Amino acid sequence: MAEKVGIYVCHCGSNIAGTVDCEEVARWAGQNIRDVAVARDYKFMCSSLGQQLIEDDIKKEGLTRVVVAACSPHLHEKTFRRACQNAGLNPYLCHMTNIREHVSWVNNDKKAGTEKVKSLVSAAAERVKHQQPLEPFYVKVNPATLVVGGGIAGLQATLELADAGYPVYLVEREPSIGGHMAQFDKTFPTLDCSACILTPKMSEVGQHENVTMFTYSELEEVSGSVGSFKVKIRKRARYVDYDKCTGCGICVEKCPRKVVDDVFEAGLGYRKAIYTPFPQAVPRVPVIDTANCTYFQSGKCKVCSKVCPTDAVRYDQQDEIVELEVGNIVLATGWKLFDCKRLPNYGYGRLANVYTNLEFERLCNAAGPTNGKIVLRDGKTEPQRVAIIHCVGSRDSRYNTFCSAVCCMAAMKFGHLVLEKTNAEVYSFY
């Protein structure tokens, strides 16, 4: 049996009618679209009178499908679904097509706008015929939440959930929570101290009764469905007993092996083979880098275990798989730096004094490898002129076509920092 479709075109005052002939669209739809039983236009379909119009037509004309051509579904989809439901029609047999944001607000040609709306209404009428009645149902939701990523976004999400009384499992793949913000000196636009904002949140998360942290860990598997997920987390071996370690730092101090820190210090500084990423790390439990540890490479040394006052070093520790059940998962995995060597014309990796933004952040940081001094690669010469290049790897058909949405803010901050810390001239290129 053929469907009986009702089409309703909203003027939205002059918001739509100013650049679309709504009366013509309704007339055309009633004459040219198959299975249309009713086609109307109205000044404000979302008003109580507009909704009543739909309800009356459903009852009198026996409509089985409804199309509303109006503003964004984000605003009024629920409104029109409710009107359908009030008239006895399953609300999911109503379809909205956006002719305000997608046509009238981006168009000045009334004739062209009217023709586009006809196409959208025709497509919506065909689509709604394929929609099936749906019934909402309730599922039991496990109150626990898994937050993936321990940067500032993950920490904020964790605290808001935990403070509301819900159990939270926080997974971070680095040895400490904090993310990239821990590497920064100041934040834009206020130029407030980054650590002053971040470290209190880190400390609160580390001590919160509703938070269980899994640092130096990665999410391996997710199964289940809405409200009831099963997850597997790999806790990588730190080779240090989490419960026994007091975070005294003697093992790090006495370790004879020093290597380039290409993660936290972005390759500009050094760390030990057993290390915590930075002084305010949470938890303050070190990790052994087996690729650079003398014992793991040659079977000799063991200085860290010899000097540990609590016998916390465990060379035989293995990765552990933890299985959890949660009702919600928040992905706050942050960002990864674009490989600037892919654009050799800018000179990164070829010319000594070309830096990435993360390297520059570490130069500016008072706890960084240069103690906050902005200098060239020789470690002592202050620059006289600084060029800041925007959009590297973004807005480029060869790499990422989209705007990163952070370049301008970062460039403004970097310009402030250069002027604050040096006498250099600053140029922005974009």
QUIVEN-V170083 format. One record per residue. N is the residue number from 1. RES is the residue in three letters. OMEGA is omega as a letter, one per 30 degrees, with the letter a starting at -180 (none if undefined). BURIAL is + if it has 24 or more other C-alpha atoms within 12 Angstrom, else -. D_FIRST is the distance of its C-alpha to the first C-alpha in Angstrom with 2 decimals. Layout:
# QUIVEN-V170083
N | RES | OMEGA | BURIAL | D_FIRST
N | RES | OMEGA | BURIAL | D_FIRST
This chain:
# QUIVEN-V170083
1 | MET | a | - | 0.00
2 | ALA | l | - | 3.79
3 | GLU | l | + | 6.50
4 | LYS | a | + | 9.39
5 | VAL | l | + | 12.50
6 | GLY | a | + | 16.00
7 | ILE | a | + | 18.97
8 | TYR | a | + | 22.49
9 | VAL | a | + | 25.60
10 | CYS | l | + | 28.81
11 | HIS | a | + | 32.24
12 | CYS | a | + | 34.07
13 | GLY | l | - | 36.98
14 | SER | a | - | 38.40
15 | ASN | l | + | 37.59
16 | ILE | a | + | 34.48
17 | ALA | l | + | 35.00
18 | GLY | a | + | 38.45
19 | THR | l | + | 37.17
20 | VAL | l | + | 33.54
21 | ASP | a | + | 32.49
22 | CYS | l | + | 29.79
23 | GLU | l | + | 29.24
24 | GLU | l | + | 28.72
25 | VAL | a | + | 26.19
26 | ALA | l | + | 24.09
27 | ARG | a | + | 24.49
28 | TRP | a | + | 23.65
29 | ALA | a | + | 20.51
30 | GLY | a | + | 19.18
31 | GLN | a | - | 19.99
32 | ASN | a | - | 19.33
33 | ILE | a | + | 16.57
34 | ARG | l | + | 13.04
35 | ASP | l | + | 10.43
36 | VAL | a | + | 13.55
37 | ALA | a | + | 13.78
38 | VAL | l | + | 17.26
39 | ALA | a | + | 20.03
40 | ARG | l | + | 23.42
41 | ASP | a | + | 26.73
42 | TYR | a | + | 29.25
43 | LYS | a | + | 32.76
44 | PHE | a | + | 32.24
45 | MET | a | + | 28.73
46 | CYS | l | + | 30.36
47 | SER | l | - | 32.43
48 | SER | l | - | 31.76
49 | LEU | l | - | 30.76
50 | GLY | l | + | 28.33
51 | GLN | l | + | 26.70
52 | GLN | l | + | 26.64
53 | LEU | l | + | 24.82
54 | ILE | a | + | 21.90
55 | GLU | a | + | 22.05
56 | ASP | a | - | 22.16
57 | ASP | l | + | 19.16
58 | ILE | a | + | 17.00
59 | LYS | a | - | 18.26
60 | LYS | a | - | 18.35
61 | GLU | a | - | 15.29
62 | GLY | a | + | 12.97
63 | LEU | l | + | 12.66
64 | THR | l | + | 10.82
65 | ARG | a | + | 12.95
66 | VAL | l | + | 16.51
67 | VAL | l | + | 18.86
68 | VAL | l | + | 22.56
69 | ALA | a | + | 24.99
70 | ALA | a | + | 28.35
71 | CYS | a | + | 31.10
72 | SER | l | + | 31.21
73 | PRO | l | + | 28.82
74 | HIS | a | - | 32.11
75 | LEU | a | - | 32.94
76 | HIS | l | + | 29.90
77 | GLU | l | + | 26.94
78 | LYS | l | - | 27.89
79 | THR | a | + | 28.25
80 | PHE | l | + | 24.71
81 | ARG | l | + | 23.25
82 | ARG | l | + | 25.40
83 | ALA | l | + | 24.20
84 | CYS | a | + | 20.56
85 | GLN | l | + | 21.83
86 | ASN | a | - | 23.91
87 | ALA | l | + | 20.93
88 | GLY | l | + | 19.14
89 | LEU | l | + | 16.83
90 | ASN | a | + | 17.61
91 | PRO | a | + | 20.16
92 | TYR | l | + | 19.15
93 | LEU | l | + | 15.89
94 | CYS | a | + | 18.42
95 | HIS | l | + | 20.01
96 | MET | l | + | 23.34
97 | THR | a | + | 24.79
98 | ASN | l | + | 28.57
99 | ILE | l | + | 29.86
100 | ARG | a | + | 33.20
101 | GLU | a | - | 34.96
102 | HIS | a | + | 33.18
103 | VAL | a | + | 33.65
104 | SER | a | + | 35.74
105 | TRP | a | + | 38.42
106 | VAL | a | - | 39.06
107 | ASN | l | + | 38.96
108 | ASN | a | - | 41.16
109 | ASP | a | - | 39.57
110 | LYS | a | - | 37.19
111 | LYS | l | - | 35.72
112 | ALA | l | - | 35.11
113 | GLY | l | + | 33.77
114 | THR | l | + | 31.27
115 | GLU | l | + | 30.02
116 | LYS | l | + | 29.69
117 | VAL | l | + | 27.69
118 | LYS | l | + | 25.24
119 | SER | a | + | 24.82
120 | LEU | l | + | 24.45
121 | VAL | l | + | 21.87
122 | SER | l | + | 19.80
123 | ALA | a | + | 20.13
124 | ALA | l | + | 19.30
125 | ALA | l | + | 16.04
126 | GLU | a | + | 15.01
127 | ARG | a | - | 16.48
128 | VAL | l | + | 14.97
129 | LYS | a | + | 11.41
130 | HIS | a | - | 13.11
131 | GLN | a | - | 14.95
132 | GLN | l | - | 14.75
133 | PRO | a | - | 16.05
134 | LEU | l | - | 19.75
135 | GLU | l | - | 22.50
136 | PRO | l | - | 26.12
137 | PHE | a | - | 28.74
138 | TYR | l | - | 32.48
139 | VAL | l | - | 34.75
140 | LYS | a | - | 38.47
141 | VAL | l | - | 40.24
142 | ASN | a | - | 43.65
143 | PRO | a | + | 45.90
144 | ALA | l | + | 47.85
145 | THR | l | + | 47.22
146 | LEU | l | + | 48.29
147 | VAL | a | + | 49.54
148 | VAL | a | + | 50.08
149 | GLY | a | + | 52.83
150 | GLY | l | + | 56.00
151 | GLY | a | + | 56.48
152 | ILE | l | + | 56.48
153 | ALA | l | + | 52.68
154 | GLY | l | + | 52.57
155 | LEU | a | + | 55.59
156 | GLN | l | + | 54.12
157 | ALA | a | + | 50.84
158 | THR | a | + | 52.92
159 | LEU | a | + | 55.14
160 | GLU | l | - | 52.40
161 | LEU | a | + | 50.65
162 | ALA | l | + | 53.94
163 | ASP | l | - | 55.29
164 | ALA | l | - | 52.19
165 | GLY | a | - | 53.19
166 | TYR | l | + | 50.84
167 | PRO | a | + | 52.23
168 | VAL | l | + | 52.05
169 | TYR | a | + | 52.80
170 | LEU | a | + | 53.98
171 | VAL | l | + | 54.16
172 | GLU | a | + | 56.37
173 | ARG | l | + | 57.45
174 | GLU | a | + | 60.80
175 | PRO | a | + | 63.76
176 | SER | l | + | 63.39
177 | ILE | l | + | 60.72
178 | GLY | l | + | 61.04
179 | GLY | a | + | 59.29
180 | HIS | a | + | 60.26
181 | MET | l | + | 61.29
182 | ALA | a | + | 64.28
183 | GLN | a | + | 65.52
184 | PHE | l | + | 65.45
185 | ASP | a | + | 68.38
186 | LYS | a | + | 66.65
187 | THR | l | + | 63.20
188 | PHE | g | - | 61.80
189 | PRO | a | - | 62.05
190 | THR | a | - | 64.57
191 | LEU | l | - | 66.65
192 | ASP | l | - | 66.91
193 | CYS | a | - | 68.24
194 | SER | a | + | 65.41
195 | ALA | a | + | 67.10
196 | CYS | l | - | 67.74
197 | ILE | a | + | 64.00
198 | LEU | a | + | 62.99
199 | THR | l | + | 65.67
200 | PRO | l | + | 65.29
201 | LYS | l | + | 61.60
202 | MET | a | + | 62.59
203 | SER | a | + | 65.19
204 | GLU | l | + | 62.88
205 | VAL | a | + | 60.20
206 | GLY | a | + | 62.93
207 | GLN | a | - | 64.17
208 | HIS | a | + | 61.02
209 | GLU | a | - | 60.60
210 | ASN | a | + | 56.79
211 | VAL | l | + | 56.91
212 | THR | a | + | 57.46
213 | MET | l | + | 58.35
214 | PHE | l | + | 57.96
215 | THR | a | + | 59.97
216 | TYR | a | + | 60.76
217 | SER | l | + | 57.45
218 | GLU | l | + | 54.10
219 | LEU | a | + | 50.57
220 | GLU | a | - | 49.84
221 | GLU | l | - | 46.56
222 | VAL | l | - | 43.59
223 | SER | a | - | 41.08
224 | GLY | a | - | 38.85
225 | SER | a | - | 36.15
226 | VAL | l | - | 35.80
227 | GLY | a | - | 38.59
228 | SER | l | - | 40.27
229 | PHE | l | + | 41.78
230 | LYS | a | + | 44.57
231 | VAL | l | + | 46.91
232 | LYS | a | + | 49.96
233 | ILE | l | + | 52.80
234 | ARG | l | + | 55.74
235 | LYS | a | + | 58.96
236 | ARG | a | + | 61.25
237 | ALA | l | + | 64.85
238 | ARG | a | + | 67.09
239 | TYR | l | + | 70.15
240 | VAL | l | + | 71.22
241 | ASP | a | + | 70.75
242 | TYR | a | + | 68.56
243 | ASP | a | - | 70.08
244 | LYS | a | - | 73.70
245 | CYS | l | + | 73.74
246 | THR | a | - | 75.17
247 | GLY | a | + | 74.46
248 | CYS | l | - | 78.18
249 | GLY | a | + | 77.83
250 | ILE | a | + | 81.04
251 | CYS | l | + | 79.30
252 | VAL | a | + | 77.92
253 | GLU | a | - | 81.32
254 | LYS | a | - | 83.24
255 | CYS | a | + | 80.86
256 | PRO | a | - | 82.82
257 | ARG | l | + | 79.81
258 | LYS | a | - | 78.44
259 | VAL | l | + | 75.45
260 | VAL | l | - | 73.47
261 | ASP | a | + | 70.67
262 | ASP | l | - | 67.80
263 | VAL | a | + | 65.23
264 | PHE | a | + | 66.49
265 | GLU | l | + | 69.31
266 | ALA | l | + | 67.22
267 | GLY | a | - | 70.04
268 | LEU | a | + | 72.72
269 | GLY | a | + | 74.30
270 | TYR | l | + | 75.28
271 | ARG | l | + | 74.60
272 | LYS | l | + | 76.03
273 | ALA | l | + | 74.64
274 | ILE | a | + | 74.00
275 | TYR | l | + | 72.54
276 | THR | a | + | 70.50
277 | PRO | a | + | 68.66
278 | PHE | a | + | 70.33
279 | PRO | a | + | 72.65
280 | GLN | a | + | 70.01
281 | ALA | l | + | 67.74
282 | VAL | g | + | 65.69
283 | PRO | l | + | 66.39
284 | ARG | l | + | 69.97
285 | VAL | a | + | 69.82
286 | PRO | l | + | 70.86
287 | VAL | l | + | 69.24
288 | ILE | l | + | 71.12
289 | ASP | a | + | 70.10
290 | THR | a | + | 70.74
291 | ALA | a | - | 70.66
292 | ASN | a | - | 73.73
293 | CYS | a | + | 75.42
294 | THR | a | + | 78.78
295 | TYR | a | + | 78.43
296 | PHE | a | - | 75.05
297 | GLN | a | - | 76.30
298 | SER | a | - | 79.79
299 | GLY | a | - | 80.19
300 | LYS | l | - | 82.85
301 | CYS | a | - | 83.20
302 | LYS | l | + | 81.46
303 | VAL | a | + | 82.99
304 | CYS | l | + | 79.99
305 | SER | a | + | 80.25
306 | LYS | a | - | 84.02
307 | VAL | a | - | 83.95
308 | CYS | a | + | 80.99
309 | PRO | a | - | 82.51
310 | THR | l | - | 79.69
311 | ASP | a | - | 79.22
312 | ALA | a | + | 75.58
313 | VAL | a | + | 75.36
314 | ARG | a | + | 73.45
315 | TYR | a | + | 73.63
316 | ASP | a | - | 71.74
317 | GLN | a | - | 68.71
318 | GLN | l | - | 65.35
319 | ASP | a | - | 61.83
320 | GLU | l | - | 59.88
321 | ILE | l | - | 56.14
322 | VAL | l | - | 54.89
323 | GLU | a | - | 51.55
324 | LEU | l | + | 49.96
325 | GLU | a | + | 46.86
326 | VAL | l | + | 45.49
327 | GLY | a | + | 42.47
328 | ASN | l | + | 42.62
329 | ILE | l | + | 43.91
330 | VAL | l | + | 45.34
331 | LEU | l | - | 46.08
332 | ALA | a | + | 49.11
333 | THR | l | + | 50.48
334 | GLY | a | - | 52.17
335 | TRP | l | - | 53.07
336 | LYS | a | - | 55.02
337 | LEU | l | - | 57.56
338 | PHE | l | - | 56.79
339 | ASP | a | - | 59.28
340 | CYS | l | + | 61.36
341 | LYS | l | - | 63.14
342 | ARG | l | - | 60.04
343 | LEU | a | - | 61.22
344 | PRO | a | - | 64.85
345 | ASN | l | - | 65.50
346 | TYR | l | + | 65.83
347 | GLY | a | - | 68.53
348 | TYR | a | - | 67.37
349 | GLY | a | - | 69.13
350 | ARG | l | - | 71.35
351 | LEU | a | - | 73.14
352 | ALA | a | - | 74.78
353 | ASN | l | + | 73.93
354 | VAL | a | + | 70.20
355 | TYR | l | + | 68.41
356 | THR | l | + | 64.85
357 | ASN | a | + | 63.77
358 | LEU | l | + | 64.12
359 | GLU | l | + | 67.64
360 | PHE | l | + | 68.48
361 | GLU | a | + | 67.21
362 | ARG | l | + | 69.66
363 | LEU | a | + | 72.48
364 | CYS | a | + | 71.93
365 | ASN | a | + | 71.76
366 | ALA | l | - | 75.06
367 | ALA | a | + | 74.46
368 | GLY | a | + | 73.60
369 | PRO | l | + | 75.79
370 | THR | a | + | 77.71
371 | ASN | l | - | 77.93
372 | GLY | l | + | 75.82
373 | LYS | l | + | 77.83
374 | ILE | a | + | 75.97
375 | VAL | l | + | 78.00
376 | LEU | a | + | 77.71
377 | ARG | l | + | 77.45
378 | ASP | l | - | 81.20
379 | GLY | a | - | 80.75
380 | LYS | a | - | 83.22
381 | THR | l | - | 82.68
382 | GLU | a | + | 80.83
383 | PRO | l | + | 78.57
384 | GLN | l | - | 79.58
385 | ARG | a | - | 76.22
386 | VAL | l | + | 72.75
387 | ALA | l | + | 69.63
388 | ILE | a | + | 66.20
389 | ILE | l | + | 63.45
390 | HIS | l | + | 59.89
391 | CYS | l | + | 56.58
392 | VAL | a | + | 58.07
393 | GLY | l | + | 55.18
394 | SER | a | + | 52.64
395 | ARG | a | - | 51.11
396 | ASP | a | - | 52.01
397 | SER | a | - | 49.64
398 | ARG | a | - | 51.80
399 | TYR | l | - | 51.41
400 | ASN | a | - | 49.29
401 | THR | a | - | 47.57
402 | PHE | l | - | 47.07
403 | CYS | a | - | 49.69
404 | SER | l | - | 51.21
405 | ALA | l | - | 51.45
406 | VAL | a | - | 54.84
407 | CYS | a | + | 57.28
408 | CYS | l | - | 58.20
409 | MET | a | - | 58.86
410 | ALA | a | + | 60.87
411 | ALA | l | + | 62.86
412 | MET | l | + | 63.75
413 | LYS | a | + | 64.92
414 | PHE | l | + | 66.89
415 | GLY | l | + | 68.55
416 | HIS | a | + | 69.69
417 | LEU | l | + | 71.01
418 | VAL | a | + | 72.95
419 | LEU | a | - | 74.57
420 | GLU | a | - | 75.36
421 | LYS | a | - | 76.95
422 | THR | l | + | 78.54
423 | ASN | a | - | 80.01
424 | ALA | l | - | 77.67
425 | GLU | a | - | 75.79
426 | VAL | l | + | 71.98
427 | TYR | l | - | 69.65
428 | SER | a | - | 65.86
429 | PHE | l | - | 64.10
430 | TYR | none | - | 60.37
